[in-house]
Amino acid sequence: MEDVQLSLSTLRNNAGMTQQDVADKMGVNVETVKKWENGEVINGLVIYALAKLYRVEVDNIKVPS
């Protein structure tokens, strides 16, 4: 079975969360979440934390470039 990669915004929506929900859980502001979803600023630690929050494997996250 082929792994499917989903964007951060799709994963957030699938989890039934708003950008504000993610910001609150991650201890950042909404602007930071927007930057992550747009690929402006994101690192490996954030990706791992978001994978845990969204309950997906890191390999299933499509990181914007």
C-alpha positions in Angstrom: 0.0 0.0 0.0 1.3 3.4 -1.0 1.8 6.0 1.7 -0.1 9.2 1.2 1.4 12.6 2.1 -1.0 15.3 3.2 -0.4 19.0 3.7 -0.4 20.5 7.1 -3.6 22.3 6.5 -5.4 19.1 5.4 -4.1 17.2 8.4 -5.3 20.1 10.7 -8.7 20.1 9.0 -8.9 16.3 9.3 -8.2 16.6 13.0 -11.1 19.0 13.3 -8.8 21.8 14.5 -8.5 25.5 13.6 -5.2 27.3 13.3 -6.0 28.9 16.7 -6.4 25.4 18.2 -3.0 24.3 16.9 -1.4 27.6 18.0 -2.8 27.1 21.6 -1.6 23.4 21.8 1.8 24.2 20.3 2.4 27.4 22.4 2.7 29.7 19.4 0.6 32.3 17.8 -1.7 31.9 14.7 0.8 33.7 12.5 3.4 31.0 13.2 1.0 28.2 12.3 0.2 30.0 9.0 3.9 30.2 8.3 4.3 26.5 9.0 1.4 25.7 6.7 2.8 27.9 3.9 6.3 26.4 4.3 7.9 29.8 5.3 9.3 28.6 8.6 9.3 25.0 9.7 11.9 22.6 11.1 12.1 18.9 12.0 11.1 19.3 15.6 7.9 21.1 14.6 7.1 18.4 12.1 7.5 15.7 14.7 5.3 17.7 17.2 2.6 18.3 14.6 2.7 14.6 13.6 2.0 13.7 17.2 -0.7 16.3 17.5 -2.4 15.1 14.3 -1.8 11.4 15.1 0.0 10.6 11.9 3.4 9.3 10.9 6.0 11.9 10.0 6.3 10.3 6.6 2.7 11.2 5.9 3.3 14.9 6.2 3.9 16.8 3.0 6.1 19.7 3.8 5.6 22.8 1.6 8.7 23.9 -0.2 
